[in-house]
Amino acid sequence: MQRRAAAVYIVFFVVVAIAAYSLTTVAEEPSVSVEGQNYTQGDTLDVEGQAWMVNVSDGSGQLSRVNESVRFTASFANNSTLLFQNGTYRSVPNGSGGGGAAGTTGPATTSAATTTGGSATTPGANATTAPSGGDTNDSAGTRFRVVIANATEGNASAGNASAGNASANASSGNASGGNASAGNASGGNAAAVNVSSFTLRESFDVTQRLQADSDVADTLLSTVNGTQYVRYRNGTTQQLDEYLPTPETRNVSVGDSFPYQNNSTSVAGVNTSGVSLAWEGTRNESVELAAGENVTVGNTTYVAQYGADNSTVTLSRDVAGYQAELADQAEFHDRILGLWGIAVISILAAILIAGLAYLPVRG
């Protein structure tokens, strides 16, 4: 009787296993279809008045275009140095405001330039870095230091920071006579300075000049009471400030042209912390097309799907419908895995019952 009951259970589990396996073989996987426009290599996709070229190869691709109206910006910090190559400016008496660029050719290299609005690989948007101290000269240009009035070292210098009748006179780079509490120049700092121009002051490579001067004994500077001296081979000395030539100064205002990386660049703004430049340029833009993934072009979102030959790509705007079909397909796979689990467990159960039923009985 025990073996007869075991046989019934064995048959039951075998039937269940066969039924589950049969369902896995006859079930049809739901397809994922994308209704949209088909594109091949070299076709053009027009989106919001912009033409994108389609590049397709071996099941991968991208959209590309040349943006010809990109606004790039760069900034120079106060007290940073610039290397001008063949740049000329109108001279401004006493370094006053109002001067502008007479003409510029060639790039300017800066140690404190930061470029935004474009990638670092964009032609014409890169800055060549150099030591910020201004101690490196180039035969093709002259180094200048950016000096913004009333902003050097955060002190109200080279003038008065006043508001109404309250003023703070600059003495030795600091606001003398305490703080101007009613003049918006507290703590000796120019708190609200309206700056519209900056000065470029020539910066010298002292070490290189001394090495090139045969009359100088060595390149070391003797310092006496904080004053640097140059020692000549004949034993005489001279203050370093007197040894160096008078530095050239150039004044630049907002809106003036500026020689920067061969671009048609202008000064966009000046504040107490630095100078900002702006120019128009071109930039290559591209968007990758990954199979089954969303891609946004302009304000339009597409889903990409490649053809069987991997030489065409279909772009569809029905992103929600595509995601729903993917969900149905994932659910189908889950059900198939469940049926396989039922078949395997049923076979194992039948084997186990058969083994237990035919164990030898003692006595």
C-alpha positions as CSV (number, residue, x, y, z in Angstrom):
1,M,0.0,0.0,0.0
2,Q,2.8,2.3,0.8
3,R,4.5,1.8,-2.5
4,R,1.2,2.3,-4.4
5,A,0.7,5.7,-2.7
6,A,4.3,6.6,-3.6
7,A,3.7,5.7,-7.2
8,V,0.7,8.0,-7.3
9,Y,2.8,10.9,-6.0
10,I,5.6,10.1,-8.4
11,V,3.2,10.2,-11.3
12,F,1.7,13.5,-10.1
13,F,5.0,15.2,-9.8
14,V,6.2,13.9,-13.2
15,V,3.0,15.2,-14.8
16,V,3.5,18.6,-13.2
17,A,7.1,18.7,-14.4
18,I,6.1,17.8,-17.9
19,A,3.3,20.4,-17.9
20,A,5.7,23.2,-16.7
21,Y,8.3,22.3,-19.3
22,S,5.6,22.2,-22.0
23,L,4.6,25.7,-21.2
24,T,8.2,27.0,-21.5
25,T,8.4,25.6,-25.0
26,V,5.1,26.9,-26.3
27,A,5.1,30.3,-24.6
28,E,5.9,33.2,-27.0
29,E,8.1,36.0,-25.8
30,P,6.5,39.5,-26.3
31,S,8.5,41.5,-28.8
32,V,9.7,45.1,-28.3
33,S,9.0,47.2,-31.3
34,V,10.0,50.8,-31.8
35,E,7.8,52.9,-34.1
36,G,9.8,55.8,-35.4
37,Q,12.0,57.1,-38.2
38,N,14.8,54.8,-39.5
39,Y,18.2,56.4,-40.1
40,T,21.4,55.2,-41.8
41,Q,24.9,56.5,-42.0
42,G,25.0,60.1,-43.2
43,D,21.3,60.9,-42.7
44,T,20.2,64.1,-41.1
45,L,17.9,64.5,-38.1
46,D,16.2,67.9,-37.8
47,V,15.3,68.9,-34.3
48,E,14.0,72.3,-33.4
49,G,15.7,73.9,-36.4
50,Q,19.0,72.2,-35.7
51,A,20.5,69.6,-38.2
52,W,22.2,66.6,-36.6
53,M,24.2,64.1,-38.7
54,V,23.5,60.5,-37.9
55,N,26.5,58.2,-37.7
56,V,25.8,54.4,-37.5
57,S,28.3,51.6,-37.5
58,D,28.2,48.0,-36.1
59,G,25.3,48.5,-33.8
60,S,26.6,51.8,-32.3
61,G,26.2,55.4,-33.3
62,Q,25.9,59.0,-32.4
63,L,24.4,62.3,-33.5
64,S,26.8,65.2,-34.2
65,R,26.6,68.9,-35.2
66,V,28.8,72.0,-35.2
67,N,27.4,74.7,-32.9
68,E,28.6,78.0,-34.4
69,S,27.2,80.4,-31.8
70,V,28.7,79.2,-28.5
71,R,29.6,81.9,-25.9
72,F,32.9,81.1,-24.2
73,T,34.2,82.9,-21.1
74,A,37.5,83.1,-19.3
75,S,38.6,84.9,-16.1
76,F,41.9,86.4,-14.8
77,A,42.3,86.8,-11.1
78,N,43.7,90.1,-9.7
79,N,47.5,90.0,-9.5
80,S,47.8,87.1,-12.0
81,T,50.2,87.5,-14.9
82,L,49.6,87.5,-18.7
83,L,52.0,86.9,-21.5
84,F,51.1,89.1,-24.5
85,Q,52.4,88.3,-27.9
86,N,52.3,91.2,-30.4
87,G,49.5,92.9,-28.5
88,T,49.4,96.7,-28.6
89,Y,47.2,99.1,-26.6
90,R,46.7,102.8,-26.5
91,S,48.6,104.5,-23.7
92,V,46.6,106.1,-21.0
93,P,48.1,109.0,-19.0
94,N,48.8,108.2,-15.3
95,G,47.1,104.8,-15.7
96,S,43.6,106.5,-15.7
97,G,40.5,104.8,-17.0
98,G,39.0,105.2,-20.4
99,G,41.8,103.6,-22.5
100,G,41.2,100.8,-24.9
101,A,42.9,98.4,-27.3
102,A,44.2,99.9,-30.5
103,G,44.8,96.5,-32.1
104,T,45.6,93.0,-31.1
105,T,47.2,90.1,-32.8
106,G,48.3,86.8,-31.4
107,P,47.3,85.0,-28.2
108,A,47.8,85.9,-24.6
109,T,48.8,83.2,-22.1
110,T,47.8,83.5,-18.5
111,S,48.5,81.6,-15.3
112,A,45.1,82.3,-13.8
113,A,42.7,81.8,-16.7
114,T,39.6,79.7,-16.2
115,T,37.6,78.8,-19.3
116,T,33.9,78.0,-19.0
117,G,31.1,77.4,-21.5
118,G,33.0,74.8,-23.5
119,S,35.0,71.7,-23.2
120,A,38.8,71.7,-22.8
121,T,39.2,70.2,-26.3
122,T,37.4,73.0,-28.0
123,P,39.7,74.8,-30.5
124,G,40.4,78.3,-29.4
125,A,39.1,77.8,-25.9
126,N,42.2,76.7,-24.1
127,A,44.6,78.7,-22.0
128,T,48.3,77.8,-21.8
129,T,49.4,77.7,-18.2
130,A,52.6,79.4,-16.9
131,P,54.0,80.1,-13.4
132,S,51.8,82.6,-11.6
133,G,54.7,84.6,-10.2
134,G,55.6,86.1,-13.6
135,D,59.2,84.9,-13.5
136,T,59.2,83.3,-16.9
137,N,59.8,85.4,-20.0
138,D,59.1,84.5,-23.6
139,S,61.0,86.0,-26.5
140,A,57.7,86.3,-28.3
141,G,55.9,88.4,-25.7
142,T,56.0,90.5,-22.5
143,R,54.6,89.5,-19.2
144,F,52.1,91.8,-17.6
145,R,50.5,91.7,-14.1
146,V,46.7,92.3,-13.8
147,V,46.2,95.2,-11.3
148,I,42.7,96.2,-10.4
149,A,42.4,99.7,-8.8
150,N,41.4,99.6,-5.1
151,A,41.5,95.9,-5.0
152,T,45.2,95.0,-4.5
153,E,45.6,92.8,-1.5
154,G,42.1,93.7,-0.4
155,N,43.1,97.2,0.8
156,A,41.9,100.6,-0.4
157,S,45.1,101.7,-2.1
158,A,46.1,104.3,-4.7
159,G,43.2,106.5,-3.8
160,N,40.3,107.1,-1.4
161,A,37.4,104.8,-0.7
162,S,34.6,107.2,0.1
163,A,30.9,107.3,0.4
164,G,29.3,110.7,1.1
165,N,31.5,112.6,3.5
166,A,33.2,109.5,5.0
167,S,36.6,108.6,3.5
168,A,39.6,106.4,4.2
169,N,42.9,107.6,2.8
170,A,45.2,104.9,1.5
171,S,48.6,105.0,3.1
172,S,51.2,102.3,2.4
173,G,48.5,100.0,1.0
174,N,46.4,100.3,4.2
175,A,43.5,102.5,5.1
176,S,45.1,104.9,7.6
177,G,43.4,106.5,10.5
178,G,41.3,103.5,11.4
179,N,38.1,102.3,9.8
180,A,35.7,104.4,7.9
181,S,32.6,103.2,9.6
182,A,30.2,105.4,7.6
183,G,32.0,105.2,4.3
184,N,31.5,101.5,3.4
185,A,35.3,101.0,3.7
186,S,35.4,99.2,7.1
187,G,38.6,97.6,8.2
188,G,40.6,99.4,5.6
189,N,39.0,97.4,2.8
190,A,37.2,98.9,-0.2
191,A,33.8,97.2,0.3
192,A,31.8,98.5,-2.6
193,V,34.2,99.7,-5.3
194,N,32.7,100.3,-8.8
195,V,35.4,99.1,-11.1
196,S,35.2,99.3,-14.9
197,S,38.9,99.1,-15.9
198,F,42.1,97.4,-14.9
199,T,45.8,98.0,-15.5
200,L,48.3,95.7,-17.0
201,R,51.7,96.4,-15.4
202,E,54.9,94.9,-17.0
203,S,56.5,92.2,-14.9
204,F,60.2,91.4,-15.2
205,D,62.1,88.2,-14.8
206,V,64.8,89.4,-12.4
207,T,66.9,86.3,-12.4
208,Q,67.1,86.1,-16.2
209,R,68.0,89.8,-16.4
210,L,70.8,89.4,-13.9
211,Q,72.2,86.3,-15.6
212,A,72.2,88.1,-19.0
213,D,74.0,91.2,-17.5
214,S,77.7,90.8,-17.7
215,D,78.3,93.7,-15.3
216,V,76.5,92.0,-12.5
217,A,78.6,89.9,-10.1
218,D,76.1,87.1,-9.7
219,T,72.5,86.4,-9.7
220,L,72.0,86.8,-5.9
221,L,70.5,89.9,-4.5
222,S,71.8,91.4,-1.3
223,T,69.1,92.6,1.1
224,V,69.7,95.4,3.5
225,N,66.8,96.4,5.8
226,G,64.3,94.9,3.5
227,T,65.7,96.7,0.4
228,Q,67.1,94.5,-2.4
229,Y,70.3,95.5,-4.1
230,V,72.2,94.4,-7.1
231,R,75.9,93.9,-6.7
232,Y,78.2,94.7,-9.7
233,R,81.5,93.1,-10.5
234,N,83.3,96.4,-9.7
235,G,82.1,96.2,-6.1
236,T,79.3,98.8,-6.4
237,T,75.7,98.2,-5.6
238,Q,72.4,99.6,-6.8
239,Q,68.8,99.3,-5.5
240,L,66.8,96.7,-7.5
241,D,64.1,99.2,-8.2
242,E,66.6,101.6,-9.8
243,Y,68.3,98.8,-11.7
244,L,65.1,97.6,-13.4
245,P,63.6,99.7,-16.2
246,T,60.4,101.6,-15.7
247,P,57.6,99.0,-16.2
248,E,55.2,99.6,-19.0
249,T,51.6,100.0,-18.1
250,R,48.5,99.5,-20.2
251,N,44.9,100.3,-19.2
252,V,42.0,98.1,-20.4
253,S,38.3,98.9,-19.9
254,V,35.1,96.9,-20.1
255,G,34.2,96.4,-23.8
256,D,37.8,96.7,-25.1
257,S,39.3,94.0,-27.3
258,F,41.7,91.6,-25.7
259,P,44.3,89.3,-27.2
260,Y,43.4,85.9,-26.0
261,Q,44.1,82.6,-27.9
262,N,43.6,84.2,-31.3
263,N,39.9,84.8,-30.5
264,S,37.9,88.0,-31.1
265,T,37.7,88.5,-27.4
266,S,36.4,91.4,-25.4
267,V,36.4,92.4,-21.7
268,A,33.0,91.4,-20.4
269,G,33.4,92.6,-16.8
270,V,35.7,93.8,-14.0
271,N,35.4,93.5,-10.3
272,T,37.7,93.7,-7.3
273,S,38.6,90.0,-7.6
274,G,39.3,89.6,-11.2
275,V,38.6,90.2,-14.9
276,S,36.2,88.2,-17.1
277,L,36.5,87.8,-20.9
278,A,33.9,86.6,-23.5
279,W,33.9,85.6,-27.1
280,E,31.9,83.7,-29.6
281,G,33.2,80.5,-31.1
282,T,32.3,77.1,-32.6
283,R,32.1,73.8,-30.7
284,N,31.6,70.2,-31.9
285,E,28.7,68.6,-30.1
286,S,27.8,64.9,-30.1
287,V,25.2,62.7,-28.5
288,E,25.7,58.9,-28.2
289,L,23.0,56.5,-29.3
290,A,22.9,53.5,-27.1
291,A,20.4,50.7,-28.0
292,G,17.3,50.8,-25.7
293,E,18.4,53.9,-23.9
294,N,16.8,57.4,-23.9
295,V,18.6,60.2,-25.6
296,T,17.6,63.9,-25.4
297,V,18.3,66.1,-28.4
298,G,17.4,69.7,-27.7
299,N,14.1,69.4,-25.8
300,T,13.0,66.2,-27.5
301,T,13.6,62.7,-26.0
302,Y,14.0,59.7,-28.2
303,V,14.7,56.0,-27.6
304,A,17.1,54.3,-30.0
305,Q,16.9,50.8,-31.3
306,Y,19.2,49.2,-33.9
307,G,18.1,47.0,-36.8
308,A,19.0,43.4,-37.3
309,D,21.9,44.3,-39.6
310,N,23.2,46.9,-37.1
311,S,23.5,49.4,-40.0
312,T,20.2,51.3,-39.2
313,V,18.9,53.0,-36.1
314,T,15.3,53.8,-35.3
315,L,14.6,56.8,-33.2
316,S,11.1,56.9,-31.5
317,R,9.4,59.5,-29.4
318,D,7.1,56.9,-27.8
319,V,9.4,56.4,-24.8
320,A,6.6,55.4,-22.5
321,G,5.3,52.7,-24.9
322,Y,8.8,51.3,-25.3
323,Q,9.3,51.1,-21.6
324,A,6.0,49.4,-21.1
325,E,7.0,46.7,-23.7
326,L,10.3,46.2,-21.9
327,A,8.3,45.7,-18.7
328,D,6.1,43.0,-20.3
329,Q,9.2,41.3,-21.7
330,A,10.8,41.3,-18.2
331,E,7.7,39.8,-16.7
332,F,7.6,37.1,-19.3
333,H,11.2,36.1,-18.4
334,D,10.3,36.0,-14.8
335,R,7.4,33.6,-15.5
336,I,9.6,31.3,-17.6
337,L,12.1,31.1,-14.8
338,G,9.2,30.2,-12.4
339,L,8.1,27.4,-14.7
340,W,11.6,26.0,-14.9
341,G,11.7,26.1,-11.2
342,I,8.5,24.1,-10.9
343,A,9.7,21.5,-13.4
344,V,13.0,21.0,-11.6
345,I,11.5,20.8,-8.1
346,S,8.8,18.4,-9.3
347,I,11.4,16.0,-10.8
348,L,13.5,16.1,-7.6
349,A,10.4,15.5,-5.5
350,A,9.5,12.4,-7.6
351,I,13.0,11.0,-7.3
352,L,13.0,11.6,-3.6
353,I,9.6,9.9,-3.1
354,A,10.7,6.9,-5.2
355,G,13.9,6.5,-3.2
356,L,12.0,6.7,0.2
357,A,9.3,4.3,-1.0
358,Y,11.7,1.5,-2.0
359,L,13.9,1.6,1.1
360,P,14.2,-1.9,2.6
361,V,11.9,-2.6,5.6
362,R,13.4,-4.2,8.7
363,G,11.5,-7.3,9.9
